[in-house]
Amino acid sequence: MNAVLLGYGTVGKGVEVLCRNVDDLHLSQVFVLPQFEDLPYFSNDGIGMVTRDDVDIVFECLSGTEPANTLITAALEHGKHVITSNKAVVSPNLERYIQLAQKHGGSIQIEASVAGGIPFLDAILKLQKLEDIDGYEGIFNGTSNYILDQMQTKGLDLATALEQAQAMGYAEADPTNDIEGIDVYYKANITNMLAYQTKNDAILPPLGISKLNTKDIELAKKTGKVIRHIARSVQKDGAFATLIAPAFLEPDNYLANVPSNYNAQLLFAKSFDQLGYFGQGAGRMATAQAMLANALDTLAGTERRIDLKFSKRVDNDLLREDWIVRSEADLSALEPKYHEDGYWMFENRDGDLIAGVRAIDPDAMIALWK
């Protein structure tokens, strides 16, 4: 089969390298921005590349939503097999991409868009054929995990840990998507669609790690906890709920022991209770490997079908969590379960506690207490 590559950044260069290891796959052209054009192998004619009659597979490794969405749409409209790592464009458009693939005879494969080199989505698509997925919990962003790990093991403040992550290539020059949980929001949205076979729907806005400081780390250590940034989701009776936030975890928790920039996930279902996954959730070769694994499925005709056959509702009352709150205001009227040195812990038992706390102090809530 013939393939083209959209984007020649970190992941794109990895895809180019690994394509050389597949005898039945020929990478013929790479789409780049005009200033990087070097014909004929490199081109800025993206539409021309993805609509060529002799192209079967389109690897999409661009960042952001455009021109990625335009090029993916054109490729699917011409019956191509699209393999993408771009969570920002997949999250709001997956349902439409699936419809285009079914109509025109191509496919959309997205393993690399959520957990990098971890075959997390592949596991979901396989396991859900036997039973419902009851939920999942996981660390989906290596940058935030690295920062929190350094803050807790090395005593660094957040700004210093972030600078270190940027120097090591774990964080972008603009780290907003990572430290504010936006990256995880995209990934959780995609995971929800596949795990629950449901069309896109809004989940709660994420709570990132940017408000955490060294005093929070001291509180975690004093109380025997470890802070990690997690996504937690549950499904029950045709509804689901998802929450993204830092969490104070028990030290023997599976996710509390994920070091450095690694990612990890747990899947829950009745037959196996829980299954754990661990590995590199990003990076050049890990992500490229996931994309080439999708390509091998296309070559063999064994792609796992994504079927969004339900329109399940979001019911945030399915997730009732305890929250740790940092506030200078007197929150005793809210009946805290725990109070020490400006920290308060509340049980979200009535569904409106979040609004109640935020009405007093918009920046009060900092993490789940697990």
Contacts in CASP RR format, 6 or more apart in sequence:
PFRMAT RR
TARGET T0000
AUTHOR 0000-0000-0000
METHOD contacts of the structure
MODEL  1
MNAVLLGYGTVGKGVEVLCRNVDDLHLSQVFVLPQFEDLPYFSNDGIGMV
TRDDVDIVFECLSGTEPANTLITAALEHGKHVITSNKAVVSPNLERYIQL
AQKHGGSIQIEASVAGGIPFLDAILKLQKLEDIDGYEGIFNGTSNYILDQ
MQTKGLDLATALEQAQAMGYAEADPTNDIEGIDVYYKANITNMLAYQTKN
DAILPPLGISKLNTKDIELAKKTGKVIRHIARSVQKDGAFATLIAPAFLE
PDNYLANVPSNYNAQLLFAKSFDQLGYFGQGAGRMATAQAMLANALDTLA
GTERRIDLKFSKRVDNDLLREDWIVRSEADLSALEPKYHEDGYWMFENRD
GDLIAGVRAIDPDAMIALWK
1 24 0 8 1.000
1 25 0 8 1.000
1 26 0 8 1.000
1 56 0 8 1.000
1 57 0 8 1.000
1 298 0 8 1.000
1 299 0 8 1.000
2 26 0 8 1.000
2 28 0 8 1.000
2 54 0 8 1.000
2 55 0 8 1.000
2 56 0 8 1.000
2 57 0 8 1.000
3 19 0 8 1.000
3 25 0 8 1.000
3 26 0 8 1.000
3 27 0 8 1.000
3 28 0 8 1.000
3 55 0 8 1.000
3 56 0 8 1.000
3 57 0 8 1.000
3 58 0 8 1.000
3 59 0 8 1.000
3 295 0 8 1.000
4 27 0 8 1.000
4 28 0 8 1.000
4 29 0 8 1.000
4 30 0 8 1.000
4 31 0 8 1.000
4 49 0 8 1.000
4 50 0 8 1.000
4 52 0 8 1.000
4 55 0 8 1.000
4 57 0 8 1.000
4 58 0 8 1.000
4 59 0 8 1.000
5 12 0 8 1.000
5 15 0 8 1.000
5 16 0 8 1.000
5 19 0 8 1.000
5 27 0 8 1.000
5 29 0 8 1.000
5 30 0 8 1.000
5 31 0 8 1.000
5 59 0 8 1.000
5 61 0 8 1.000
6 30 0 8 1.000
6 31 0 8 1.000
6 46 0 8 1.000
6 49 0 8 1.000
6 50 0 8 1.000
6 58 0 8 1.000
6 59 0 8 1.000
6 60 0 8 1.000
6 61 0 8 1.000
6 62 0 8 1.000
6 68 0 8 1.000
6 71 0 8 1.000
7 30 0 8 1.000
7 31 0 8 1.000
7 32 0 8 1.000
7 60 0 8 1.000
7 61 0 8 1.000
7 62 0 8 1.000
8 16 0 8 1.000
8 30 0 8 1.000
8 31 0 8 1.000
8 32 0 8 1.000
8 36 0 8 1.000
8 42 0 8 1.000
8 61 0 8 1.000
9 61 0 8 1.000
10 283 0 8 1.000
10 284 0 8 1.000
11 61 0 8 1.000
11 85 0 8 1.000
11 112 0 8 1.000
11 283 0 8 1.000
11 284 0 8 1.000
11 287 0 8 1.000
11 288 0 8 1.000
11 291 0 8 1.000
12 59 0 8 1.000
12 61 0 8 1.000
12 284 0 8 1.000
12 288 0 8 1.000
13 284 0 8 1.000
14 284 0 8 1.000
14 285 0 8 1.000
14 287 0 8 1.000
14 288 0 8 1.000
15 27 0 8 1.000
15 59 0 8 1.000
15 61 0 8 1.000
15 288 0 8 1.000
15 291 0 8 1.000
15 292 0 8 1.000
16 27 0 8 1.000
16 30 0 8 1.000
17 285 0 8 1.000
17 288 0 8 1.000
18 285 0 8 1.000
18 288 0 8 1.000
18 289 0 8 1.000
18 291 0 8 1.000
18 292 0 8 1.000
19 25 0 8 1.000
19 27 0 8 1.000
19 292 0 8 1.000
21 292 0 8 1.000
22 292 0 8 1.000
22 295 0 8 1.000
22 296 0 8 1.000
22 299 0 8 1.000
24 299 0 8 1.000
25 57 0 8 1.000
25 295 0 8 1.000
25 299 0 8 1.000
28 54 0 8 1.000
28 55 0 8 1.000
29 40 0 8 1.000
29 41 0 8 1.000
29 42 0 8 1.000
29 43 0 8 1.000
29 49 0 8 1.000
30 41 0 8 1.000
30 42 0 8 1.000
30 43 0 8 1.000
31 42 0 8 1.000
31 43 0 8 1.000
31 44 0 8 1.000
31 45 0 8 1.000
31 46 0 8 1.000
31 49 0 8 1.000
31 71 0 8 1.000
32 38 0 8 1.000
32 42 0 8 1.000
32 43 0 8 1.000
32 44 0 8 1.000
33 44 0 8 1.000
34 44 0 8 1.000
36 42 0 8 1.000
37 43 0 8 1.000
37 44 0 8 1.000
43 49 0 8 1.000
46 67 0 8 1.000
46 71 0 8 1.000
47 70 0 8 1.000
47 71 0 8 1.000
47 74 0 8 1.000
49 55 0 8 1.000
49 58 0 8 1.000
50 58 0 8 1.000
50 71 0 8 1.000
50 74 0 8 1.000
50 75 0 8 1.000
50 78 0 8 1.000
50 80 0 8 1.000
51 74 0 8 1.000
51 75 0 8 1.000
51 78 0 8 1.000
55 80 0 8 1.000
56 80 0 8 1.000
56 81 0 8 1.000
56 298 0 8 1.000
57 80 0 8 1.000
57 81 0 8 1.000
57 82 0 8 1.000
57 83 0 8 1.000
57 295 0 8 1.000
57 298 0 8 1.000
58 71 0 8 1.000
58 72 0 8 1.000
58 75 0 8 1.000
58 80 0 8 1.000
58 81 0 8 1.000
58 82 0 8 1.000
58 83 0 8 1.000
59 83 0 8 1.000
59 84 0 8 1.000
59 291 0 8 1.000
59 295 0 8 1.000
60 68 0 8 1.000
60 71 0 8 1.000
60 72 0 8 1.000
60 75 0 8 1.000
60 82 0 8 1.000
60 83 0 8 1.000
60 84 0 8 1.000
60 85 0 8 1.000
60 86 0 8 1.000
60 89 0 8 1.000
61 84 0 8 1.000
61 85 0 8 1.000
61 86 0 8 1.000
61 291 0 8 1.000
62 68 0 8 1.000
62 71 0 8 1.000
62 86 0 8 1.000
62 89 0 8 1.000
63 86 0 8 1.000
63 88 0 8 1.000
64 86 0 8 1.000
64 88 0 8 1.000
64 89 0 8 1.000
65 88 0 8 1.000
65 89 0 8 1.000
65 92 0 8 1.000
68 84 0 8 1.000
68 86 0 8 1.000
68 88 0 8 1.000
68 89 0 8 1.000
69 89 0 8 1.000
69 93 0 8 1.000
72 82 0 8 1.000
72 84 0 8 1.000
72 89 0 8 1.000
72 93 0 8 1.000
72 97 0 8 1.000
72 108 0 8 1.000
73 96 0 8 1.000
73 97 0 8 1.000
73 100 0 8 1.000
75 82 0 8 1.000
76 82 0 8 1.000
76 97 0 8 1.000
76 100 0 8 1.000
76 101 0 8 1.000
76 104 0 8 1.000
76 106 0 8 1.000
76 108 0 8 1.000
77 100 0 8 1.000
77 104 0 8 1.000
78 104 0 8 1.000
79 101 0 8 1.000
79 104 0 8 1.000
79 105 0 8 1.000
79 106 0 8 1.000
80 106 0 8 1.000
81 106 0 8 1.000
81 107 0 8 1.000
81 109 0 8 1.000
81 298 0 8 1.000
81 303 0 8 1.000
82 97 0 8 1.000
82 101 0 8 1.000
82 106 0 8 1.000
82 107 0 8 1.000
82 108 0 8 1.000
82 109 0 8 1.000
83 109 0 8 1.000
83 110 0 8 1.000
83 112 0 8 1.000
83 291 0 8 1.000
83 294 0 8 1.000
83 295 0 8 1.000
83 298 0 8 1.000
84 90 0 8 1.000
84 108 0 8 1.000
84 109 0 8 1.000
84 110 0 8 1.000
84 112 0 8 1.000
84 113 0 8 1.000
84 291 0 8 1.000
85 112 0 8 1.000
85 113 0 8 1.000
85 116 0 8 1.000
85 287 0 8 1.000
85 290 0 8 1.000
85 291 0 8 1.000
86 113 0 8 1.000
87 113 0 8 1.000
87 114 0 8 1.000
87 183 0 8 1.000
87 186 0 8 1.000
87 187 0 8 1.000
87 190 0 8 1.000
88 186 0 8 1.000
90 97 0 8 1.000
90 110 0 8 1.000
90 113 0 8 1.000
90 186 0 8 1.000
90 190 0 8 1.000
91 185 0 8 1.000
91 186 0 8 1.000
91 187 0 8 1.000
91 189 0 8 1.000
91 190 0 8 1.000
91 200 0 8 1.000
92 200 0 8 1.000
94 108 0 8 1.000
94 110 0 8 1.000
94 190 0 8 1.000
94 193 0 8 1.000
94 200 0 8 1.000
94 306 0 8 1.000
94 308 0 8 1.000
95 193 0 8 1.000
95 199 0 8 1.000
95 200 0 8 1.000
95 308 0 8 1.000
97 108 0 8 1.000
98 108 0 8 1.000
98 306 0 8 1.000
98 307 0 8 1.000
98 308 0 8 1.000
100 108 0 8 1.000
101 107 0 8 1.000
101 108 0 8 1.000
107 298 0 8 1.000
107 303 0 8 1.000
108 306 0 8 1.000
109 294 0 8 1.000
109 297 0 8 1.000
109 298 0 8 1.000
109 303 0 8 1.000
110 121 0 8 1.000
110 190 0 8 1.000
110 306 0 8 1.000
111 117 0 8 1.000
111 119 0 8 1.000
111 120 0 8 1.000
111 121 0 8 1.000
111 122 0 8 1.000
111 290 0 8 1.000
111 291 0 8 1.000
111 293 0 8 1.000
111 294 0 8 1.000
112 287 0 8 1.000
112 288 0 8 1.000
112 290 0 8 1.000
112 291 0 8 1.000
112 294 0 8 1.000
113 121 0 8 1.000
113 186 0 8 1.000
113 187 0 8 1.000
113 190 0 8 1.000
114 120 0 8 1.000
114 121 0 8 1.000
114 140 0 8 1.000
114 187 0 8 1.000
114 190 0 8 1.000
114 191 0 8 1.000
115 121 0 8 1.000
115 140 0 8 1.000
115 187 0 8 1.000
115 263 0 8 1.000
115 265 0 8 1.000
115 277 0 8 1.000
115 281 0 8 1.000
115 290 0 8 1.000
116 263 0 8 1.000
116 280 0 8 1.000
116 281 0 8 1.000
116 282 0 8 1.000
116 283 0 8 1.000
116 286 0 8 1.000
116 287 0 8 1.000
116 290 0 8 1.000
117 279 0 8 1.000
117 280 0 8 1.000
117 281 0 8 1.000
117 286 0 8 1.000
117 287 0 8 1.000
117 289 0 8 1.000
117 290 0 8 1.000
118 263 0 8 1.000
118 265 0 8 1.000
118 277 0 8 1.000
118 278 0 8 1.000
118 279 0 8 1.000
118 280 0 8 1.000
118 281 0 8 1.000
118 290 0 8 1.000
119 277 0 8 1.000
119 290 0 8 1.000
119 293 0 8 1.000
120 191 0 8 1.000
120 265 0 8 1.000
120 267 0 8 1.000
120 277 0 8 1.000
121 190 0 8 1.000
121 191 0 8 1.000
121 194 0 8 1.000
122 293 0 8 1.000
122 304 0 8 1.000
123 267 0 8 1.000
123 275 0 8 1.000
123 277 0 8 1.000
124 133 0 8 1.000
124 191 0 8 1.000
124 194 0 8 1.000
124 195 0 8 1.000
124 267 0 8 1.000
125 194 0 8 1.000
125 304 0 8 1.000
125 305 0 8 1.000
125 306 0 8 1.000
126 304 0 8 1.000
127 133 0 8 1.000
127 267 0 8 1.000
127 269 0 8 1.000
127 272 0 8 1.000
127 275 0 8 1.000
128 194 0 8 1.000
128 195 0 8 1.000
128 197 0 8 1.000
130 271 0 8 1.000
131 269 0 8 1.000
131 270 0 8 1.000
131 271 0 8 1.000
132 235 0 8 1.000
132 269 0 8 1.000
132 270 0 8 1.000
133 195 0 8 1.000
133 196 0 8 1.000
133 235 0 8 1.000
133 267 0 8 1.000
133 268 0 8 1.000
133 269 0 8 1.000
134 234 0 8 1.000
134 235 0 8 1.000
134 236 0 8 1.000
134 268 0 8 1.000
134 269 0 8 1.000
134 270 0 8 1.000
135 195 0 8 1.000
135 233 0 8 1.000
135 234 0 8 1.000
135 235 0 8 1.000
135 240 0 8 1.000
135 267 0 8 1.000
135 268 0 8 1.000
135 269 0 8 1.000
136 191 0 8 1.000
136 195 0 8 1.000
136 231 0 8 1.000
136 232 0 8 1.000
136 233 0 8 1.000
136 265 0 8 1.000
136 266 0 8 1.000
136 267 0 8 1.000
136 268 0 8 1.000
137 230 0 8 1.000
137 231 0 8 1.000
137 232 0 8 1.000
137 233 0 8 1.000
137 255 0 8 1.000
137 265 0 8 1.000
137 266 0 8 1.000
137 268 0 8 1.000
138 230 0 8 1.000
138 231 0 8 1.000
138 232 0 8 1.000
138 255 0 8 1.000
138 263 0 8 1.000
138 264 0 8 1.000
138 265 0 8 1.000
138 266 0 8 1.000
139 145 0 8 1.000
139 228 0 8 1.000
139 229 0 8 1.000
139 230 0 8 1.000
139 255 0 8 1.000
139 258 0 8 1.000
139 262 0 8 1.000
139 263 0 8 1.000
139 264 0 8 1.000
139 265 0 8 1.000
140 183 0 8 1.000
140 184 0 8 1.000
140 187 0 8 1.000
140 188 0 8 1.000
140 231 0 8 1.000
140 263 0 8 1.000
140 265 0 8 1.000
140 281 0 8 1.000
141 178 0 8 1.000
141 181 0 8 1.000
141 183 0 8 1.000
141 184 0 8 1.000
141 187 0 8 1.000
141 229 0 8 1.000
141 263 0 8 1.000
142 170 0 8 1.000
142 178 0 8 1.000
142 261 0 8 1.000
142 262 0 8 1.000
142 263 0 8 1.000
142 281 0 8 1.000
142 282 0 8 1.000
143 165 0 8 1.000
143 170 0 8 1.000
143 171 0 8 1.000
143 175 0 8 1.000
143 178 0 8 1.000
143 179 0 8 1.000
143 183 0 8 1.000
143 261 0 8 1.000
144 178 0 8 1.000
144 179 0 8 1.000
144 181 0 8 1.000
144 184 0 8 1.000
144 208 0 8 1.000
144 209 0 8 1.000
144 229 0 8 1.000
145 228 0 8 1.000
145 229 0 8 1.000
145 258 0 8 1.000
145 260 0 8 1.000
145 261 0 8 1.000
145 262 0 8 1.000
145 263 0 8 1.000
146 161 0 8 1.000
146 165 0 8 1.000
146 168 0 8 1.000
146 170 0 8 1.000
146 171 0 8 1.000
146 260 0 8 1.000
146 261 0 8 1.000
147 158 0 8 1.000
147 161 0 8 1.000
147 162 0 8 1.000
147 165 0 8 1.000
147 171 0 8 1.000
147 179 0 8 1.000
147 209 0 8 1.000
148 161 0 8 1.000
148 209 0 8 1.000
148 212 0 8 1.000
148 227 0 8 1.000
148 228 0 8 1.000
148 229 0 8 1.000
148 246 0 8 1.000
149 259 0 8 1.000
149 260 0 8 1.000
150 156 0 8 1.000
150 161 0 8 1.000
150 164 0 8 1.000
150 165 0 8 1.000
151 157 0 8 1.000
151 158 0 8 1.000
151 161 0 8 1.000
151 212 0 8 1.000
151 214 0 8 1.000
151 217 0 8 1.000
151 227 0 8 1.000
152 217 0 8 1.000
152 220 0 8 1.000
152 221 0 8 1.000
152 226 0 8 1.000
152 227 0 8 1.000
154 161 0 8 1.000
155 214 0 8 1.000
155 217 0 8 1.000
156 164 0 8 1.000
157 213 0 8 1.000
157 214 0 8 1.000
158 179 0 8 1.000
158 209 0 8 1.000
158 210 0 8 1.000
158 212 0 8 1.000
158 213 0 8 1.000
162 171 0 8 1.000
162 175 0 8 1.000
162 179 0 8 1.000
165 171 0 8 1.000
165 175 0 8 1.000
165 261 0 8 1.000
166 172 0 8 1.000
166 173 0 8 1.000
166 175 0 8 1.000
170 261 0 8 1.000
171 178 0 8 1.000
172 178 0 8 1.000
176 182 0 8 1.000
177 183 0 8 1.000
179 208 0 8 1.000
179 209 0 8 1.000
179 210 0 8 1.000
180 206 0 8 1.000
180 208 0 8 1.000
180 210 0 8 1.000
181 206 0 8 1.000
181 207 0 8 1.000
181 208 0 8 1.000
181 209 0 8 1.000
181 229 0 8 1.000
181 244 0 8 1.000
182 206 0 8 1.000
184 206 0 8 1.000
184 229 0 8 1.000
184 231 0 8 1.000
184 244 0 8 1.000
185 203 0 8 1.000
185 205 0 8 1.000
185 206 0 8 1.000
185 244 0 8 1.000
187 231 0 8 1.000
188 203 0 8 1.000
188 231 0 8 1.000
188 233 0 8 1.000
188 242 0 8 1.000
188 244 0 8 1.000
189 200 0 8 1.000
189 203 0 8 1.000
191 231 0 8 1.000
191 233 0 8 1.000
192 198 0 8 1.000
192 201 0 8 1.000
192 203 0 8 1.000
192 233 0 8 1.000
192 240 0 8 1.000
192 242 0 8 1.000
193 199 0 8 1.000
193 200 0 8 1.000
193 306 0 8 1.000
193 308 0 8 1.000
194 306 0 8 1.000
195 233 0 8 1.000
195 235 0 8 1.000
195 267 0 8 1.000
196 235 0 8 1.000
196 240 0 8 1.000
196 310 0 8 1.000
196 312 0 8 1.000
197 307 0 8 1.000
197 308 0 8 1.000
197 309 0 8 1.000
197 310 0 8 1.000
198 240 0 8 1.000
198 308 0 8 1.000
198 310 0 8 1.000
198 311 0 8 1.000
198 312 0 8 1.000
199 308 0 8 1.000
199 310 0 8 1.000
199 311 0 8 1.000
201 311 0 8 1.000
201 312 0 8 1.000
201 313 0 8 1.000
201 314 0 8 1.000
202 314 0 8 1.000
203 241 0 8 1.000
203 242 0 8 1.000
203 244 0 8 1.000
203 314 0 8 1.000
204 241 0 8 1.000
204 242 0 8 1.000
204 243 0 8 1.000
204 244 0 8 1.000
204 316 0 8 1.000
206 244 0 8 1.000
206 245 0 8 1.000
207 244 0 8 1.000
207 245 0 8 1.000
207 246 0 8 1.000
207 365 0 8 1.000
207 366 0 8 1.000
207 367 0 8 1.000
208 229 0 8 1.000
208 244 0 8 1.000
208 245 0 8 1.000
208 246 0 8 1.000
209 229 0 8 1.000
209 246 0 8 1.000
211 363 0 8 1.000
211 366 0 8 1.000
212 227 0 8 1.000
212 246 0 8 1.000
212 366 0 8 1.000
212 367 0 8 1.000
216 227 0 8 1.000
216 326 0 8 1.000
216 366 0 8 1.000
216 367 0 8 1.000
217 227 0 8 1.000
219 225 0 8 1.000
219 324 0 8 1.000
219 340 0 8 1.000
219 341 0 8 1.000
219 343 0 8 1.000
220 226 0 8 1.000
220 227 0 8 1.000
220 248 0 8 1.000
223 248 0 8 1.000
224 250 0 8 1.000
224 251 0 8 1.000
225 248 0 8 1.000
225 249 0 8 1.000
225 250 0 8 1.000
225 251 0 8 1.000
225 369 0 8 1.000
226 248 0 8 1.000
226 249 0 8 1.000
226 250 0 8 1.000
226 251 0 8 1.000
226 253 0 8 1.000
226 256 0 8 1.000
226 257 0 8 1.000
227 246 0 8 1.000
227 247 0 8 1.000
227 248 0 8 1.000
227 249 0 8 1.000
227 367 0 8 1.000
228 246 0 8 1.000
228 247 0 8 1.000
228 249 0 8 1.000
228 255 0 8 1.000
228 256 0 8 1.000
228 258 0 8 1.000
229 244 0 8 1.000
229 245 0 8 1.000
229 246 0 8 1.000
229 247 0 8 1.000
230 244 0 8 1.000
230 245 0 8 1.000
230 246 0 8 1.000
230 247 0 8 1.000
230 249 0 8 1.000
230 255 0 8 1.000
230 368 0 8 1.000
231 242 0 8 1.000
231 243 0 8 1.000
231 244 0 8 1.000
232 242 0 8 1.000
232 243 0 8 1.000
232 244 0 8 1.000
232 247 0 8 1.000
232 319 0 8 1.000
232 321 0 8 1.000
232 368 0 8 1.000
233 240 0 8 1.000
233 241 0 8 1.000
233 242 0 8 1.000
233 243 0 8 1.000
234 240 0 8 1.000
234 241 0 8 1.000
234 318 0 8 1.000
234 319 0 8 1.000
235 312 0 8 1.000
236 318 0 8 1.000
238 310 0 8 1.000
238 312 0 8 1.000
238 313 0 8 1.000
239 312 0 8 1.000
239 313 0 8 1.000
239 314 0 8 1.000
239 315 0 8 1.000
239 318 0 8 1.000
240 312 0 8 1.000
240 313 0 8 1.000
240 314 0 8 1.000
240 315 0 8 1.000
240 318 0 8 1.000
241 314 0 8 1.000
241 315 0 8 1.000
241 316 0 8 1.000
241 317 0 8 1.000
241 318 0 8 1.000
241 319 0 8 1.000
242 314 0 8 1.000
242 319 0 8 1.000
243 319 0 8 1.000
243 321 0 8 1.000
243 368 0 8 1.000
245 367 0 8 1.000
245 368 0 8 1.000
246 366 0 8 1.000
246 367 0 8 1.000
246 368 0 8 1.000
247 255 0 8 1.000
247 367 0 8 1.000
247 368 0 8 1.000
247 369 0 8 1.000
247 370 0 8 1.000
248 324 0 8 1.000
248 367 0 8 1.000
248 368 0 8 1.000
248 369 0 8 1.000
248 370 0 8 1.000
249 255 0 8 1.000
249 256 0 8 1.000
249 370 0 8 1.000
250 256 0 8 1.000
250 370 0 8 1.000
251 257 0 8 1.000
253 370 0 8 1.000
254 264 0 8 1.000
254 266 0 8 1.000
254 276 0 8 1.000
255 264 0 8 1.000
255 266 0 8 1.000
258 264 0 8 1.000
258 278 0 8 1.000
261 280 0 8 1.000
261 282 0 8 1.000
262 278 0 8 1.000
262 279 0 8 1.000
262 280 0 8 1.000
262 281 0 8 1.000
263 278 0 8 1.000
263 279 0 8 1.000
263 280 0 8 1.000
263 281 0 8 1.000
263 282 0 8 1.000
264 276 0 8 1.000
264 277 0 8 1.000
264 278 0 8 1.000
264 279 0 8 1.000
265 276 0 8 1.000
265 277 0 8 1.000
266 274 0 8 1.000
266 275 0 8 1.000
266 276 0 8 1.000
266 277 0 8 1.000
267 274 0 8 1.000
267 275 0 8 1.000
267 276 0 8 1.000
267 277 0 8 1.000
268 274 0 8 1.000
279 286 0 8 1.000
280 286 0 8 1.000
281 287 0 8 1.000
294 303 0 8 1.000
297 303 0 8 1.000
297 304 0 8 1.000
316 351 0 8 1.000
317 351 0 8 1.000
320 347 0 8 1.000
320 348 0 8 1.000
320 349 0 8 1.000
320 351 0 8 1.000
321 348 0 8 1.000
321 368 0 8 1.000
321 369 0 8 1.000
321 370 0 8 1.000
322 337 0 8 1.000
322 345 0 8 1.000
322 346 0 8 1.000
322 347 0 8 1.000
322 348 0 8 1.000
322 368 0 8 1.000
322 369 0 8 1.000
322 370 0 8 1.000
323 345 0 8 1.000
323 346 0 8 1.000
323 348 0 8 1.000
323 353 0 8 1.000
323 354 0 8 1.000
323 357 0 8 1.000
323 365 0 8 1.000
323 367 0 8 1.000
323 368 0 8 1.000
323 369 0 8 1.000
324 343 0 8 1.000
324 344 0 8 1.000
324 345 0 8 1.000
324 365 0 8 1.000
324 366 0 8 1.000
324 367 0 8 1.000
324 368 0 8 1.000
324 369 0 8 1.000
325 331 0 8 1.000
325 336 0 8 1.000
325 343 0 8 1.000
325 344 0 8 1.000
325 345 0 8 1.000
325 346 0 8 1.000
325 357 0 8 1.000
325 361 0 8 1.000
325 364 0 8 1.000
325 365 0 8 1.000
325 366 0 8 1.000
326 342 0 8 1.000
326 343 0 8 1.000
326 344 0 8 1.000
326 364 0 8 1.000
326 366 0 8 1.000
327 342 0 8 1.000
327 344 0 8 1.000
327 357 0 8 1.000
327 360 0 8 1.000
327 361 0 8 1.000
327 364 0 8 1.000
328 342 0 8 1.000
328 361 0 8 1.000
329 360 0 8 1.000
329 361 0 8 1.000
329 364 0 8 1.000
331 344 0 8 1.000
331 346 0 8 1.000
331 357 0 8 1.000
331 360 0 8 1.000
331 364 0 8 1.000
332 339 0 8 1.000
334 344 0 8 1.000
334 346 0 8 1.000
334 353 0 8 1.000
334 356 0 8 1.000
334 357 0 8 1.000
335 346 0 8 1.000
336 344 0 8 1.000
336 345 0 8 1.000
336 346 0 8 1.000
337 345 0 8 1.000
337 346 0 8 1.000
337 347 0 8 1.000
338 344 0 8 1.000
338 345 0 8 1.000
338 369 0 8 1.000
339 345 0 8 1.000
345 369 0 8 1.000
346 353 0 8 1.000
346 357 0 8 1.000
347 353 0 8 1.000
348 354 0 8 1.000
354 365 0 8 1.000
357 364 0 8 1.000
357 365 0 8 1.000
358 364 0 8 1.000
358 365 0 8 1.000
END
